[in-house]
Amino acid sequence: METKARVVLYSKQGCHLCEEMKAEMSKAGCADLYSLEEINIETDAVLFARYRFEIPVLWINGVESFRHRLLAEEFKAR
């Protein structure tokens, strides 16, 4: 049995780039291969300071993999 990848998306409410990133992830058609945890940086002062001007940031299995934008094909390949 294959283990799902752990995907963490750092974002915040009203972020259009975050919405675009989630749409590209959905378009990749591989949602069954990962579990997604979305973290609102506005709920944590440390995360807000770290990512305030950098979101969206996507980590896959503990490794920062994408920042600001991704394409469906790149996400699926990763």
N, CA, C, O and CB atoms as a CASP TS submission, in Angstrom:
PFRMAT TS
TARGET T0000
AUTHOR 0000-0000-0000
METHOD Language model
MODEL 1
PARENT N/A
ATOM      1  N   MET     1       0.836  -1.190   0.000  1.00  0.00           N
ATOM      2  CA  MET     1       0.000   0.000   0.000  1.00  0.00           C
ATOM      3  C   MET     1       0.874   1.245   0.000  1.00  0.00           C
ATOM      4  O   MET     1       1.776   1.382   0.827  1.00  0.00           O
ATOM      5  CB  MET     1      -0.947   0.003   1.213  1.00  0.00           C
ATOM      6  N   GLU     2       0.607   2.132  -0.913  1.00  0.00           N
ATOM      7  CA  GLU     2       1.395   3.355  -1.050  1.00  0.00           C
ATOM      8  C   GLU     2       0.927   4.400  -0.052  1.00  0.00           C
ATOM      9  O   GLU     2      -0.274   4.607   0.121  1.00  0.00           O
ATOM     10  CB  GLU     2       1.300   3.905  -2.482  1.00  0.00           C
ATOM     11  N   THR     3       1.880   5.061   0.608  1.00  0.00           N
ATOM     12  CA  THR     3       1.564   6.112   1.565  1.00  0.00           C
ATOM     13  C   THR     3       1.325   7.419   0.822  1.00  0.00           C
ATOM     14  O   THR     3       2.043   7.752  -0.121  1.00  0.00           O
ATOM     15  CB  THR     3       2.698   6.273   2.605  1.00  0.00           C
ATOM     16  N   LYS     4       0.316   8.147   1.255  1.00  0.00           N
ATOM     17  CA  LYS     4       0.021   9.434   0.637  1.00  0.00           C
ATOM     18  C   LYS     4       1.074  10.461   1.030  1.00  0.00           C
ATOM     19  O   LYS     4       1.595  10.444   2.145  1.00  0.00           O
ATOM     20  CB  LYS     4      -1.380   9.921   1.039  1.00  0.00           C
ATOM     21  N   ALA     5       1.375  11.345   0.102  1.00  0.00           N
ATOM     22  CA  ALA     5       2.284  12.446   0.388  1.00  0.00           C
ATOM     23  C   ALA     5       1.584  13.427   1.325  1.00  0.00           C
ATOM     24  O   ALA     5       0.373  13.629   1.232  1.00  0.00           O
ATOM     25  CB  ALA     5       2.742  13.154  -0.925  1.00  0.00           C
ATOM     26  N   ARG     6       2.345  14.029   2.218  1.00  0.00           N
ATOM     27  CA  ARG     6       1.802  15.044   3.116  1.00  0.00           C
ATOM     28  C   ARG     6       2.096  16.408   2.489  1.00  0.00           C
ATOM     29  O   ARG     6       3.252  16.803   2.334  1.00  0.00           O
ATOM     30  CB  ARG     6       2.419  14.928   4.570  1.00  0.00           C
ATOM     31  N   VAL     7       1.036  17.107   2.137  1.00  0.00           N
ATOM     32  CA  VAL     7       1.159  18.415   1.486  1.00  0.00           C
ATOM     33  C   VAL     7       0.615  19.471   2.436  1.00  0.00           C
ATOM     34  O   VAL     7      -0.506  19.361   2.932  1.00  0.00           O
ATOM     35  CB  VAL     7       0.399  18.450   0.112  1.00  0.00           C
ATOM     36  N   VAL     8       1.430  20.500   2.682  1.00  0.00           N
ATOM     37  CA  VAL     8       1.032  21.598   3.562  1.00  0.00           C
ATOM     38  C   VAL     8       1.077  22.892   2.754  1.00  0.00           C
ATOM     39  O   VAL     8       2.096  23.233   2.154  1.00  0.00           O
ATOM     40  CB  VAL     8       1.963  21.687   4.828  1.00  0.00           C
ATOM     41  N   LEU     9      -0.039  23.598   2.750  1.00  0.00           N
ATOM     42  CA  LEU     9      -0.151  24.871   2.040  1.00  0.00           C
ATOM     43  C   LEU     9      -0.274  25.990   3.057  1.00  0.00           C
ATOM     44  O   LEU     9      -1.237  26.039   3.823  1.00  0.00           O
ATOM     45  CB  LEU     9      -1.365  24.872   1.068  1.00  0.00           C
ATOM     46  N   TYR    10       0.698  26.887   3.063  1.00  0.00           N
ATOM     47  CA  TYR    10       0.640  28.080   3.907  1.00  0.00           C
ATOM     48  C   TYR    10      -0.031  29.170   3.103  1.00  0.00           C
ATOM     49  O   TYR    10       0.418  29.522   2.012  1.00  0.00           O
ATOM     50  CB  TYR    10       2.066  28.525   4.392  1.00  0.00           C
ATOM     51  N   SER    11      -1.121  29.708   3.654  1.00  0.00           N
ATOM     52  CA  SER    11      -1.925  30.687   2.925  1.00  0.00           C
ATOM     53  C   SER    11      -2.612  31.609   3.919  1.00  0.00           C
ATOM     54  O   SER    11      -2.349  31.564   5.121  1.00  0.00           O
ATOM     55  CB  SER    11      -2.971  29.986   2.014  1.00  0.00           C
ATOM     56  N   LYS    12      -3.502  32.450   3.391  1.00  0.00           N
ATOM     57  CA  LYS    12      -4.353  33.277   4.248  1.00  0.00           C
ATOM     58  C   LYS    12      -5.627  33.607   3.485  1.00  0.00           C
ATOM     59  O   LYS    12      -5.680  33.488   2.260  1.00  0.00           O
ATOM     60  CB  LYS    12      -3.614  34.583   4.699  1.00  0.00           C
ATOM     61  N   GLN    13      -6.638  34.018   4.213  1.00  0.00           N
ATOM     62  CA  GLN    13      -7.924  34.370   3.599  1.00  0.00           C
ATOM     63  C   GLN    13      -7.740  35.517   2.611  1.00  0.00           C
ATOM     64  O   GLN    13      -6.975  36.449   2.864  1.00  0.00           O
ATOM     65  CB  GLN    13      -8.962  34.756   4.681  1.00  0.00           C
ATOM     66  N   GLY    14      -8.444  35.443   1.487  1.00  0.00           N
ATOM     67  CA  GLY    14      -8.428  36.516   0.507  1.00  0.00           C
ATOM     68  C   GLY    14      -7.204  36.542  -0.386  1.00  0.00           C
ATOM     69  O   GLY    14      -6.998  37.513  -1.115  1.00  0.00           O
ATOM     70  N   CYS    15      -6.396  35.516  -0.350  1.00  0.00           N
ATOM     71  CA  CYS    15      -5.170  35.465  -1.157  1.00  0.00           C
ATOM     72  C   CYS    15      -5.499  34.853  -2.520  1.00  0.00           C
ATOM     73  O   CYS    15      -5.766  33.655  -2.618  1.00  0.00           O
ATOM     74  CB  CYS    15      -4.048  34.639  -0.432  1.00  0.00           C
ATOM     75  N   HIS    16      -5.479  35.676  -3.570  1.00  0.00           N
ATOM     76  CA  HIS    16      -5.824  35.161  -4.897  1.00  0.00           C
ATOM     77  C   HIS    16      -4.779  34.188  -5.430  1.00  0.00           C
ATOM     78  O   HIS    16      -5.129  33.254  -6.152  1.00  0.00           O
ATOM     79  CB  HIS    16      -5.991  36.311  -5.872  1.00  0.00           C
ATOM     80  N   LEU    17      -3.511  34.381  -5.096  1.00  0.00           N
ATOM     81  CA  LEU    17      -2.487  33.437  -5.541  1.00  0.00           C
ATOM     82  C   LEU    17      -2.677  32.072  -4.877  1.00  0.00           C
ATOM     83  O   LEU    17      -2.403  31.035  -5.482  1.00  0.00           O
ATOM     84  CB  LEU    17      -1.083  33.987  -5.235  1.00  0.00           C
ATOM     85  N   CYS    18      -3.145  32.082  -3.637  1.00  0.00           N
ATOM     86  CA  CYS    18      -3.420  30.828  -2.924  1.00  0.00           C
ATOM     87  C   CYS    18      -4.542  30.072  -3.624  1.00  0.00           C
ATOM     88  O   CYS    18      -4.463  28.857  -3.800  1.00  0.00           O
ATOM     89  CB  CYS    18      -3.796  31.103  -1.442  1.00  0.00           C
ATOM     90  N   GLU    19      -5.574  30.787  -4.017  1.00  0.00           N
ATOM     91  CA  GLU    19      -6.692  30.164  -4.726  1.00  0.00           C
ATOM     92  C   GLU    19      -6.238  29.612  -6.076  1.00  0.00           C
ATOM     93  O   GLU    19      -6.669  28.535  -6.487  1.00  0.00           O
ATOM     94  CB  GLU    19      -7.834  31.176  -4.923  1.00  0.00           C
ATOM     95  N   GLU    20      -5.370  30.353  -6.762  1.00  0.00           N
ATOM     96  CA  GLU    20      -4.846  29.874  -8.047  1.00  0.00           C
ATOM     97  C   GLU    20      -4.019  28.607  -7.856  1.00  0.00           C
ATOM     98  O   GLU    20      -4.100  27.678  -8.660  1.00  0.00           O
ATOM     99  CB  GLU    20      -3.993  30.964  -8.725  1.00  0.00           C
ATOM    100  N   MET    21      -3.216  28.574  -6.781  1.00  0.00           N
ATOM    101  CA  MET    21      -2.398  27.401  -6.529  1.00  0.00           C
ATOM    102  C   MET    21      -3.284  26.185  -6.252  1.00  0.00           C
ATOM    103  O   MET    21      -3.028  25.102  -6.777  1.00  0.00           O
ATOM    104  CB  MET    21      -1.443  27.653  -5.350  1.00  0.00           C
ATOM    105  N   LYS    22      -4.317  26.355  -5.438  1.00  0.00           N
ATOM    106  CA  LYS    22      -5.222  25.239  -5.146  1.00  0.00           C
ATOM    107  C   LYS    22      -5.938  24.768  -6.414  1.00  0.00           C
ATOM    108  O   LYS    22      -6.171  23.571  -6.580  1.00  0.00           O
ATOM    109  CB  LYS    22      -6.252  25.650  -4.078  1.00  0.00           C
ATOM    110  N   ALA    23      -6.288  25.692  -7.302  1.00  0.00           N
ATOM    111  CA  ALA    23      -6.943  25.320  -8.557  1.00  0.00           C
ATOM    112  C   ALA    23      -5.999  24.496  -9.433  1.00  0.00           C
ATOM    113  O   ALA    23      -6.426  23.520 -10.049  1.00  0.00           O
ATOM    114  CB  ALA    23      -7.415  26.578  -9.314  1.00  0.00           C
ATOM    115  N   GLU    24      -4.732  24.876  -9.496  1.00  0.00           N
ATOM    116  CA  GLU    24      -3.748  24.120 -10.286  1.00  0.00           C
ATOM    117  C   GLU    24      -3.529  22.736  -9.683  1.00  0.00           C
ATOM    118  O   GLU    24      -3.379  21.754 -10.410  1.00  0.00           O
ATOM    119  CB  GLU    24      -2.406  24.885 -10.364  1.00  0.00           C
ATOM    120  N   MET    25      -3.509  22.661  -8.350  1.00  0.00           N
ATOM    121  CA  MET    25      -3.359  21.363  -7.687  1.00  0.00           C
ATOM    122  C   MET    25      -4.532  20.461  -8.048  1.00  0.00           C
ATOM    123  O   MET    25      -4.347  19.278  -8.332  1.00  0.00           O
ATOM    124  CB  MET    25      -3.262  21.535  -6.150  1.00  0.00           C
ATOM    125  N   SER    26      -5.721  21.014  -8.037  1.00  0.00           N
ATOM    126  CA  SER    26      -6.914  20.255  -8.389  1.00  0.00           C
ATOM    127  C   SER    26      -6.864  19.805  -9.842  1.00  0.00           C
ATOM    128  O   SER    26      -7.230  18.675 -10.166  1.00  0.00           O
ATOM    129  CB  SER    26      -8.170  21.088  -8.139  1.00  0.00           C
ATOM    130  N   LYS    27      -6.410  20.694 -10.711  1.00  0.00           N
ATOM    131  CA  LYS    27      -6.312  20.400 -12.139  1.00  0.00           C
ATOM    132  C   LYS    27      -5.317  19.270 -12.416  1.00  0.00           C
ATOM    133  O   LYS    27      -5.409  18.603 -13.447  1.00  0.00           O
ATOM    134  CB  LYS    27      -5.901  21.657 -12.907  1.00  0.00           C
ATOM    135  N   ALA    28      -4.380  19.056 -11.511  1.00  0.00           N
ATOM    136  CA  ALA    28      -3.372  18.006 -11.696  1.00  0.00           C
ATOM    137  C   ALA    28      -3.993  16.616 -11.664  1.00  0.00           C
ATOM    138  O   ALA    28      -3.423  15.666 -12.201  1.00  0.00           O
ATOM    139  CB  ALA    28      -2.294  18.113 -10.622  1.00  0.00           C
ATOM    140  N   GLY    29      -5.163  16.492 -11.034  1.00  0.00           N
ATOM    141  CA  GLY    29      -5.881  15.227 -11.032  1.00  0.00           C
ATOM    142  C   GLY    29      -5.224  14.119 -10.226  1.00  0.00           C
ATOM    143  O   GLY    29      -5.356  12.943 -10.566  1.00  0.00           O
ATOM    144  N   CYS    30      -4.524  14.478  -9.168  1.00  0.00           N
ATOM    145  CA  CYS    30      -3.844  13.461  -8.365  1.00  0.00           C
ATOM    146  C   CYS    30      -4.179  13.584  -6.877  1.00  0.00           C
ATOM    147  O   CYS    30      -3.360  13.228  -6.030  1.00  0.00           O
ATOM    148  CB  CYS    30      -2.337  13.563  -8.564  1.00  0.00           C
ATOM    149  N   ALA    31      -5.355  14.077  -6.557  1.00  0.00           N
ATOM    150  CA  ALA    31      -5.748  14.306  -5.161  1.00  0.00           C
ATOM    151  C   ALA    31      -5.726  13.035  -4.330  1.00  0.00           C
ATOM    152  O   ALA    31      -5.594  13.104  -3.108  1.00  0.00           O
ATOM    153  CB  ALA    31      -7.127  14.915  -5.107  1.00  0.00           C
ATOM    154  N   ASP    32      -5.852  11.882  -4.961  1.00  0.00           N
ATOM    155  CA  ASP    32      -5.821  10.627  -4.219  1.00  0.00           C
ATOM    156  C   ASP    32      -4.410  10.237  -3.768  1.00  0.00           C
ATOM    157  O   ASP    32      -4.243   9.278  -3.014  1.00  0.00           O
ATOM    158  CB  ASP    32      -6.405   9.523  -5.066  1.00  0.00           C
ATOM    159  N   LEU    33      -3.398  10.974  -4.226  1.00  0.00           N
ATOM    160  CA  LEU    33      -2.013  10.656  -3.883  1.00  0.00           C
ATOM    161  C   LEU    33      -1.462  11.475  -2.717  1.00  0.00           C
ATOM    162  O   LEU    33      -0.336  11.242  -2.276  1.00  0.00           O
ATOM    163  CB  LEU    33      -1.144  10.864  -5.081  1.00  0.00           C
ATOM    164  N   TYR    34      -2.245  12.432  -2.216  1.00  0.00           N
ATOM    165  CA  TYR    34      -1.741  13.273  -1.130  1.00  0.00           C
ATOM    166  C   TYR    34      -2.861  13.669  -0.177  1.00  0.00           C
ATOM    167  O   TYR    34      -4.044  13.632  -0.516  1.00  0.00           O
ATOM    168  CB  TYR    34      -1.066  14.525  -1.693  1.00  0.00           C
ATOM    169  N   SER    35      -2.442  14.050   1.027  1.00  0.00           N
ATOM    170  CA  SER    35      -3.376  14.648   1.984  1.00  0.00           C
ATOM    171  C   SER    35      -2.946  16.100   2.151  1.00  0.00           C
ATOM    172  O   SER    35      -1.766  16.392   2.344  1.00  0.00           O
ATOM    173  CB  SER    35      -3.388  13.871   3.377  1.00  0.00           C
ATOM    174  N   LEU    36      -3.906  16.995   2.075  1.00  0.00           N
ATOM    175  CA  LEU    36      -3.630  18.427   2.114  1.00  0.00           C
ATOM    176  C   LEU    36      -4.014  19.009   3.464  1.00  0.00           C
ATOM    177  O   LEU    36      -5.116  18.789   3.967  1.00  0.00           O
ATOM    178  CB  LEU    36      -4.380  19.153   0.991  1.00  0.00           C
ATOM    179  N   GLU    37      -3.070  19.763   4.043  1.00  0.00           N
ATOM    180  CA  GLU    37      -3.332  20.539   5.244  1.00  0.00           C
ATOM    181  C   GLU    37      -3.089  22.000   4.866  1.00  0.00           C
ATOM    182  O   GLU    37      -1.987  22.368   4.459  1.00  0.00           O
ATOM    183  CB  GLU    37      -2.419  20.079   6.463  1.00  0.00           C
ATOM    184  N   GLU    38      -4.111  22.816   5.002  1.00  0.00           N
ATOM    185  CA  GLU    38      -3.971  24.234   4.695  1.00  0.00           C
ATOM    186  C   GLU    38      -3.848  24.995   6.012  1.00  0.00           C
ATOM    187  O   GLU    38      -4.691  24.858   6.899  1.00  0.00           O
ATOM    188  CB  GLU    38      -5.181  24.758   3.848  1.00  0.00           C
ATOM    189  N   ILE    39      -2.796  25.795   6.130  1.00  0.00           N
ATOM    190  CA  ILE    39      -2.532  26.534   7.358  1.00  0.00           C
ATOM    191  C   ILE    39      -2.637  28.023   7.072  1.00  0.00           C
ATOM    192  O   ILE    39      -1.959  28.555   6.193  1.00  0.00           O
ATOM    193  CB  ILE    39      -1.136  26.180   7.936  1.00  0.00           C
ATOM    194  N   ASN    40      -3.498  28.680   7.832  1.00  0.00           N
ATOM    195  CA  ASN    40      -3.688  30.122   7.722  1.00  0.00           C
ATOM    196  C   ASN    40      -2.582  30.800   8.525  1.00  0.00           C
ATOM    197  O   ASN    40      -2.545  30.680   9.749  1.00  0.00           O
ATOM    198  CB  ASN    40      -5.111  30.556   8.231  1.00  0.00           C
ATOM    199  N   ILE    41      -1.687  31.505   7.851  1.00  0.00           N
ATOM    200  CA  ILE    41      -0.546  32.129   8.528  1.00  0.00           C
ATOM    201  C   ILE    41      -0.971  33.227   9.495  1.00  0.00           C
ATOM    202  O   ILE    41      -0.203  33.608  10.378  1.00  0.00           O
ATOM    203  CB  ILE    41       0.415  32.700   7.505  1.00  0.00           C
ATOM    204  N   GLU    42      -2.182  33.734   9.334  1.00  0.00           N
ATOM    205  CA  GLU    42      -2.645  34.817  10.205  1.00  0.00           C
ATOM    206  C   GLU    42      -2.980  34.329  11.615  1.00  0.00           C
ATOM    207  O   GLU    42      -3.222  35.143  12.507  1.00  0.00           O
ATOM    208  CB  GLU    42      -3.864  35.485   9.595  1.00  0.00           C
ATOM    209  N   THR    43      -2.998  33.022  11.824  1.00  0.00           N
ATOM    210  CA  THR    43      -3.313  32.480  13.153  1.00  0.00           C
ATOM    211  C   THR    43      -2.064  32.224  13.989  1.00  0.00           C
ATOM    212  O   THR    43      -2.164  31.788  15.136  1.00  0.00           O
ATOM    213  CB  THR    43      -4.103  31.188  13.014  1.00  0.00           C
ATOM    214  N   ASP    44      -0.885  32.492  13.422  1.00  0.00           N
ATOM    215  CA  ASP    44       0.371  32.207  14.119  1.00  0.00           C
ATOM    216  C   ASP    44       1.360  33.336  13.813  1.00  0.00           C
ATOM    217  O   ASP    44       1.715  33.552  12.654  1.00  0.00           O
ATOM    218  CB  ASP    44       0.956  30.809  13.691  1.00  0.00           C
ATOM    219  N   ALA    45       1.801  34.049  14.841  1.00  0.00           N
ATOM    220  CA  ALA    45       2.680  35.213  14.653  1.00  0.00           C
ATOM    221  C   ALA    45       3.997  34.840  13.975  1.00  0.00           C
ATOM    222  O   ALA    45       4.504  35.602  13.151  1.00  0.00           O
ATOM    223  CB  ALA    45       2.967  35.872  15.997  1.00  0.00           C
ATOM    224  N   VAL    46       4.555  33.678  14.312  1.00  0.00           N
ATOM    225  CA  VAL    46       5.825  33.252  13.715  1.00  0.00           C
ATOM    226  C   VAL    46       5.639  32.962  12.229  1.00  0.00           C
ATOM    227  O   VAL    46       6.440  33.396  11.401  1.00  0.00           O
ATOM    228  CB  VAL    46       6.379  32.004  14.439  1.00  0.00           C
ATOM    229  N   LEU    47       4.583  32.228  11.897  1.00  0.00           N
ATOM    230  CA  LEU    47       4.315  31.936  10.486  1.00  0.00           C
ATOM    231  C   LEU    47       4.006  33.207   9.709  1.00  0.00           C
ATOM    232  O   LEU    47       4.430  33.358   8.563  1.00  0.00           O
ATOM    233  CB  LEU    47       3.152  30.950  10.356  1.00  0.00           C
ATOM    234  N   PHE    48       3.274  34.112  10.328  1.00  0.00           N
ATOM    235  CA  PHE    48       2.939  35.373   9.657  1.00  0.00           C
ATOM    236  C   PHE    48       4.210  36.151   9.352  1.00  0.00           C
ATOM    237  O   PHE    48       4.366  36.678   8.251  1.00  0.00           O
ATOM    238  CB  PHE    48       1.983  36.225  10.526  1.00  0.00           C
ATOM    239  N   ALA    49       5.119  36.226  10.320  1.00  0.00           N
ATOM    240  CA  ALA    49       6.379  36.946  10.105  1.00  0.00           C
ATOM    241  C   ALA    49       7.209  36.283   9.009  1.00  0.00           C
ATOM    242  O   ALA    49       7.850  36.969   8.212  1.00  0.00           O
ATOM    243  CB  ALA    49       7.189  37.014  11.410  1.00  0.00           C
ATOM    244  N   ARG    50       7.200  34.963   8.969  1.00  0.00           N
ATOM    245  CA  ARG    50       8.007  34.218   8.000  1.00  0.00           C
ATOM    246  C   ARG    50       7.442  34.311   6.583  1.00  0.00           C
ATOM    247  O   ARG    50       8.201  34.472   5.628  1.00  0.00           O
ATOM    248  CB  ARG    50       8.104  32.760   8.418  1.00  0.00           C
ATOM    249  N   TYR    51       6.129  34.211   6.436  1.00  0.00           N
ATOM    250  CA  TYR    51       5.512  34.073   5.114  1.00  0.00           C
ATOM    251  C   TYR    51       4.639  35.238   4.673  1.00  0.00           C
ATOM    252  O   TYR    51       3.982  35.158   3.635  1.00  0.00           O
ATOM    253  CB  TYR    51       4.699  32.850   5.091  1.00  0.00           C
ATOM    254  N   ARG    52       4.623  36.307   5.435  1.00  0.00           N
ATOM    255  CA  ARG    52       3.715  37.427   5.164  1.00  0.00           C
ATOM    256  C   ARG    52       3.683  37.845   3.694  1.00  0.00           C
ATOM    257  O   ARG    52       2.610  38.031   3.119  1.00  0.00           O
ATOM    258  CB  ARG    52       4.110  38.610   6.005  1.00  0.00           C
ATOM    259  N   PHE    53       4.850  37.990   3.096  1.00  0.00           N
ATOM    260  CA  PHE    53       4.925  38.452   1.702  1.00  0.00           C
ATOM    261  C   PHE    53       5.299  37.328   0.736  1.00  0.00           C
ATOM    262  O   PHE    53       5.645  37.596  -0.415  1.00  0.00           O
ATOM    263  CB  PHE    53       5.938  39.584   1.584  1.00  0.00           C
ATOM    264  N   GLU    54       5.236  36.093   1.183  1.00  0.00           N
ATOM    265  CA  GLU    54       5.710  34.966   0.385  1.00  0.00           C
ATOM    266  C   GLU    54       4.637  33.967  -0.006  1.00  0.00           C
ATOM    267  O   GLU    54       4.907  33.077  -0.813  1.00  0.00           O
ATOM    268  CB  GLU    54       6.768  34.259   1.125  1.00  0.00           C
ATOM    269  N   ILE    55       3.430  34.078   0.534  1.00  0.00           N
ATOM    270  CA  ILE    55       2.409  33.071   0.274  1.00  0.00           C
ATOM    271  C   ILE    55       1.905  33.136  -1.168  1.00  0.00           C
ATOM    272  O   ILE    55       1.969  34.187  -1.806  1.00  0.00           O
ATOM    273  CB  ILE    55       1.247  33.244   1.240  1.00  0.00           C
ATOM    274  N   PRO    56       1.418  32.043  -1.661  1.00  0.00           N
ATOM    275  CA  PRO    56       1.347  30.731  -1.036  1.00  0.00           C
ATOM    276  C   PRO    56       2.691  30.011  -1.062  1.00  0.00           C
ATOM    277  O   PRO    56       3.502  30.200  -1.969  1.00  0.00           O
ATOM    278  CB  PRO    56       0.299  29.885  -1.724  1.00  0.00           C
ATOM    279  N   VAL    57       2.904  29.189  -0.051  1.00  0.00           N
ATOM    280  CA  VAL    57       4.085  28.340   0.034  1.00  0.00           C
ATOM    281  C   VAL    57       3.589  26.915   0.236  1.00  0.00           C
ATOM    282  O   VAL    57       2.767  26.657   1.115  1.00  0.00           O
ATOM    283  CB  VAL    57       5.053  28.792   1.200  1.00  0.00           C
ATOM    284  N   LEU    58       4.087  25.995  -0.575  1.00  0.00           N
ATOM    285  CA  LEU    58       3.636  24.609  -0.535  1.00  0.00           C
ATOM    286  C   LEU    58       4.805  23.697  -0.181  1.00  0.00           C
ATOM    287  O   LEU    58       5.848  23.711  -0.835  1.00  0.00           O
ATOM    288  CB  LEU    58       3.013  24.194  -1.888  1.00  0.00           C
ATOM    289  N   TRP    59       4.606  22.909   0.864  1.00  0.00           N
ATOM    290  CA  TRP    59       5.590  21.922   1.297  1.00  0.00           C
ATOM    291  C   TRP    59       5.049  20.538   0.974  1.00  0.00           C
ATOM    292  O   TRP    59       3.864  20.262   1.166  1.00  0.00           O
ATOM    293  CB  TRP    59       5.907  22.061   2.822  1.00  0.00           C
ATOM    294  N   ILE    60       5.923  19.672   0.482  1.00  0.00           N
ATOM    295  CA  ILE    60       5.565  18.286   0.212  1.00  0.00           C
ATOM    296  C   ILE    60       6.514  17.396   1.000  1.00  0.00           C
ATOM    297  O   ILE    60       7.730  17.439   0.811  1.00  0.00           O
ATOM    298  CB  ILE    60       5.624  17.964  -1.320  1.00  0.00           C
ATOM    299  N   ASN    61       5.938  16.586   1.888  1.00  0.00           N
ATOM    300  CA  ASN    61       6.722  15.686   2.739  1.00  0.00           C
ATOM    301  C   ASN    61       7.869  16.399   3.442  1.00  0.00           C
ATOM    302  O   ASN    61       8.993  15.897   3.475  1.00  0.00           O
ATOM    303  CB  ASN    61       7.268  14.542   1.916  1.00  0.00           C
ATOM    304  N   GLY    62       7.583  17.567   4.002  1.00  0.00           N
ATOM    305  CA  GLY    62       8.567  18.293   4.803  1.00  0.00           C
ATOM    306  C   GLY    62       9.579  19.110   4.030  1.00  0.00           C
ATOM    307  O   GLY    62      10.530  19.630   4.614  1.00  0.00           O
ATOM    308  N   VAL    63       9.393  19.233   2.724  1.00  0.00           N
ATOM    309  CA  VAL    63      10.330  19.989   1.883  1.00  0.00           C
ATOM    310  C   VAL    63       9.572  21.091   1.158  1.00  0.00           C
ATOM    311  O   VAL    63       8.558  20.836   0.508  1.00  0.00           O
ATOM    312  CB  VAL    63      11.052  19.056   0.861  1.00  0.00           C
ATOM    313  N   GLU    64      10.078  22.334   1.277  1.00  0.00           N
ATOM    314  CA  GLU    64       9.440  23.412   0.525  1.00  0.00           C
ATOM    315  C   GLU    64       9.597  23.110  -0.961  1.00  0.00           C
ATOM    316  O   GLU    64      10.709  22.937  -1.460  1.00  0.00           O
ATOM    317  CB  GLU    64      10.059  24.809   0.889  1.00  0.00           C
ATOM    318  N   SER    65       8.462  23.049  -1.661  1.00  0.00           N
ATOM    319  CA  SER    65       8.478  22.626  -3.056  1.00  0.00           C
ATOM    320  C   SER    65       8.040  23.700  -4.034  1.00  0.00           C
ATOM    321  O   SER    65       8.513  23.732  -5.170  1.00  0.00           O
ATOM    322  CB  SER    65       7.610  21.442  -3.222  1.00  0.00           C
ATOM    323  N   PHE    66       7.136  24.586  -3.606  1.00  0.00           N
ATOM    324  CA  PHE    66       6.652  25.654  -4.482  1.00  0.00           C
ATOM    325  C   PHE    66       6.417  26.903  -3.654  1.00  0.00           C
ATOM    326  O   PHE    66       6.040  26.832  -2.484  1.00  0.00           O
ATOM    327  CB  PHE    66       5.353  25.233  -5.221  1.00  0.00           C
ATOM    328  N   ARG    67       6.646  28.045  -4.278  1.00  0.00           N
ATOM    329  CA  ARG    67       6.389  29.336  -3.655  1.00  0.00           C
ATOM    330  C   ARG    67       5.746  30.239  -4.707  1.00  0.00           C
ATOM    331  O   ARG    67       6.238  30.344  -5.830  1.00  0.00           O
ATOM    332  CB  ARG    67       7.710  29.972  -3.081  1.00  0.00           C
ATOM    333  N   HIS    68       4.668  30.875  -4.341  1.00  0.00           N
ATOM    334  CA  HIS    68       3.922  31.821  -5.181  1.00  0.00           C
ATOM    335  C   HIS    68       3.059  31.157  -6.258  1.00  0.00           C
ATOM    336  O   HIS    68       1.860  31.426  -6.329  1.00  0.00           O
ATOM    337  CB  HIS    68       4.883  32.764  -5.840  1.00  0.00           C
ATOM    338  N   ARG    69       3.638  30.303  -7.090  1.00  0.00           N
ATOM    339  CA  ARG    69       2.882  29.701  -8.192  1.00  0.00           C
ATOM    340  C   ARG    69       3.368  28.281  -8.455  1.00  0.00           C
ATOM    341  O   ARG    69       4.494  27.908  -8.126  1.00  0.00           O
ATOM    342  CB  ARG    69       3.009  30.556  -9.471  1.00  0.00           C
ATOM    343  N   LEU    70       2.478  27.509  -9.057  1.00  0.00           N
ATOM    344  CA  LEU    70       2.853  26.193  -9.565  1.00  0.00           C
ATOM    345  C   LEU    70       1.964  25.879 -10.748  1.00  0.00           C
ATOM    346  O   LEU    70       0.883  26.450 -10.896  1.00  0.00           O
ATOM    347  CB  LEU    70       2.734  25.095  -8.463  1.00  0.00           C
ATOM    348  N   LEU    71       2.415  24.984 -11.573  1.00  0.00           N
ATOM    349  CA  LEU    71       1.620  24.491 -12.691  1.00  0.00           C
ATOM    350  C   LEU    71       1.191  23.069 -12.367  1.00  0.00           C
ATOM    351  O   LEU    71       1.910  22.330 -11.695  1.00  0.00           O
ATOM    352  CB  LEU    71       2.420  24.551 -14.037  1.00  0.00           C
ATOM    353  N   ALA    72       0.022  22.695 -12.848  1.00  0.00           N
ATOM    354  CA  ALA    72      -0.539  21.378 -12.560  1.00  0.00           C
ATOM    355  C   ALA    72       0.460  20.257 -12.897  1.00  0.00           C
ATOM    356  O   ALA    72       0.632  19.318 -12.119  1.00  0.00           O
ATOM    357  CB  ALA    72      -1.845  21.180 -13.347  1.00  0.00           C
ATOM    358  N   GLU    73       1.105  20.362 -14.047  1.00  0.00           N
ATOM    359  CA  GLU    73       2.049  19.333 -14.473  1.00  0.00           C
ATOM    360  C   GLU    73       3.237  19.222 -13.518  1.00  0.00           C
ATOM    361  O   GLU    73       3.687  18.120 -13.203  1.00  0.00           O
ATOM    362  CB  GLU    73       2.544  19.627 -15.882  1.00  0.00           C
ATOM    363  N   GLU    74       3.747  20.384 -13.055  1.00  0.00           N
ATOM    364  CA  GLU    74       4.883  20.389 -12.128  1.00  0.00           C
ATOM    365  C   GLU    74       4.483  19.762 -10.794  1.00  0.00           C
ATOM    366  O   GLU    74       5.244  18.991 -10.209  1.00  0.00           O
ATOM    367  CB  GLU    74       5.403  21.830 -11.908  1.00  0.00           C
ATOM    368  N   PHE    75       3.297  20.094 -10.324  1.00  0.00           N
ATOM    369  CA  PHE    75       2.820  19.544  -9.058  1.00  0.00           C
ATOM    370  C   PHE    75       2.664  18.038  -9.150  1.00  0.00           C
ATOM    371  O   PHE    75       3.095  17.311  -8.255  1.00  0.00           O
ATOM    372  CB  PHE    75       1.492  20.188  -8.657  1.00  0.00           C
ATOM    373  N   LYS    76       2.055  17.569 -10.216  1.00  0.00           N
ATOM    374  CA  LYS    76       1.835  16.137 -10.385  1.00  0.00           C
ATOM    375  C   LYS    76       3.168  15.390 -10.471  1.00  0.00           C
ATOM    376  O   LYS    76       3.309  14.300  -9.915  1.00  0.00           O
ATOM    377  CB  LYS    76       0.992  15.870 -11.643  1.00  0.00           C
ATOM    378  N   ALA    77       4.132  15.970 -11.159  1.00  0.00           N
ATOM    379  CA  ALA    77       5.457  15.331 -11.305  1.00  0.00           C
ATOM    380  C   ALA    77       6.176  15.248  -9.963  1.00  0.00           C
ATOM    381  O   ALA    77       6.886  14.279  -9.695  1.00  0.00           O
ATOM    382  CB  ALA    77       6.328  16.109 -12.316  1.00  0.00           C
ATOM    383  N   ARG    78       5.994  16.247  -9.135  1.00  0.00           N
ATOM    384  CA  ARG    78       6.662  16.283  -7.829  1.00  0.00           C
ATOM    385  C   ARG    78       6.073  15.244  -6.927  1.00  0.00           C
ATOM    386  O   ARG    78       6.498  15.111  -5.779  1.00  0.00           O
ATOM    387  CB  ARG    78       6.550  17.663  -7.184  1.00  0.00           C
TER
END
